[in-house]
Amino acid sequence: MAKPLKYSLILIVLGIVAGFLLALVNNITSEIINTRQQEELRQALEQYFPYDAYSVDQSKNYDNLNSKITEIYFAFGSDNKLSAVIYKTKAQGYGGAVISLVCIAADGKIVNVKMVEAGKETPGKGDKLFNHDFSIANESVDNYSPEILAGSTVTANAVVGGIHAAVAHFKSIAHTLGGISND
């Protein structure tokens, strides 16, 4: 009876030590991972939407966001005035989460949409959307119709769902954007 109790205690202590070490490693690496993800996002913003400056994530300033909208950034021109609102969206695609960036100019025209990450989409089908612009550049948020590629409907619908969420949110805040600047 003493041996099972002894071994049980050893296993409990080992479990506690392992849990503590995992928490410690997670605490150390989570900040590094977050910093890298923010840098990758910043590079994507600069690559796909060339503005002079970008704000930090503004999503915390808005209540009742659609669950597909994960982050919101303001983009500023050389005059430091708001030029566009960029939405980072996340929706379920065929092979996992699909992350897109939706850029809407301050005047209500869609600048562009870029799928920047897709789980394990079908090679040659869902991954074609990385280079697809959905044919809505320069269309008004009041009148747009995204083009979906045949053969990648589920993934395309995930991106389109993000577009619709971004447009709906933009329309709800458009009247408040006039005085925003990067000062």
N, C-alpha and C positions, 0 to 999 in steps of 0.2 A: 503494500500500500504506500510505502514511503517513496519508492522509485517513481510511480506514476505522478505523484504530487510534485516531486522534485523536477521531473521532466516538464510537467505542465508549467511550473513557475519559470523554468528556463525559457520555454517557448514564449510565455507572456512577456518576459523581460526583453527577449530578442525582438518580438513584435513591436514593443514600445520604442526600443532603440531604432529599429528600422523606420518606424513611422516618424520619429523625430528627425532622423537623417534625411528622409524624403522631404519633409517640410522645410528643412534648412536649405537643401539644394533648390527646391522650388522657389523659396524666398530669394535666393541669390540670383537664379537665372531668370525669373519672371520679369525683372526690370530690364535686363539685357534683351530679352525677346521682345518686350514691348517697344523698346527704343529702336530695334531693328525693323519692326513692323511699321512704326511711324516713319522711319526713314524711307522704307520701300514705298509707302503711300505717298510721301512727299515727292519722290522721284516719279511716280506714276502721274501725280497731278501736274508736275512740270513737263513731263513728256507729252501727255495728251491734251492738256489745257494750259498753254503758255501765257500766264499772266505774270505781273510783276511781283505780287506778294499773295500769300494765303494766310487765312486766320487759323487759329487752333479750332478743334472740333467745337461746334456751336450747338450740337444736339441737346445738350443738357439745358439749354435755354428755352426749349420748346416742350410743352406738355402734350400728352396724347399723340405721340408720333406713331405712325404706322410701323408695325413690327418689322417691316422690310427695310426701313431706313435705320442704318446703324450709326452713321456719322454725317455731319453737315459742315461744309467749309465755305467761307466767303473768299472770293477771288477779287483782287484789286488791280486796277490799271495803274499806269505811270502817274496819274493825278491823285492816287490814293483813294479814289472813290470806288464804291462797289461796282464791279463789272459783271459778276456772275455768282451764282450759288451752285456749289457742287455737292451732290448727294452720293454717299457711299451706301449701296443697297446690298442686301443679302437675301436670297430666296432659294428654295430647294429646287435643284435641277434633277436631271436623270441620274447622275452619278454622285450627287452630294450637293454641298452648298455652292451657289453661283454668286460671285461678288462682282458688282458693276459700279461704275462711276457715271453719274448722270449730271451733265453741266447745263444749267439754264441761265441765260444772260439776264441781267437785271431788267431788260425791256420785255421779258416774257418769251423770248425765242429760245428754242432748244439749240444749244451749241453742238453737242455731240454726246454719244453714249459709248462707253468702252467696257466690255467685259474684261476684268483684270485677273480673275481667278475662278477656276471651275474645278470641282472635285475630281472625280474619275469619269469624265465624260467619254462617250464612245469616240475612239480615234477616227478622224476623218468625217465625223458628223458634228457632235456638240462642240468640239474644239474649233470648228470653222468660225464660230461666233467671235473668237478673239479678234478677227479681222473684219467683222461685219459692223456696219454703222447704223443698221436698222432704218436707213433712209429717212431720218427725221431731222437732220441738221437744217437749221434755219426755219423750222416750222414753229408756229405759235403754240403755246401751251393750251390755247383754246381750240386748236384744230390741227391735230397730228394723227398719223396712222403708221405705227411701226411695221416694217416689213419683216416677216418671219421666214427664215430659210427652211426649205423642205428637208426633212430628214433629221432635224434637230429641234423638233417642236417643243419638247418638254423643257430643254435648256433655254430655248428662245423665250418661251413663256415665263420662265423665271426672271429673265432680264426685263421683259416687257412689264411684268408685275412690279419690278423695281422702278421702271420708268413711270408707270401710272402713279405709284406711291409718291415719287419725287414731284411729279407735276401737281398732284393734288395738294401736297404740302406747300409747294411754291405759290400756288394760287391763293392759299389761305394766308400767306405772309407777305405777298407782293406789296400790299399797301403800307407795310412797315419798313420797307427796304430803302426808302428815299434818303434818309440821313446817315446811313452807315458809311463810315470811312475808316481808313487804316492809319489813324493818327495815334 
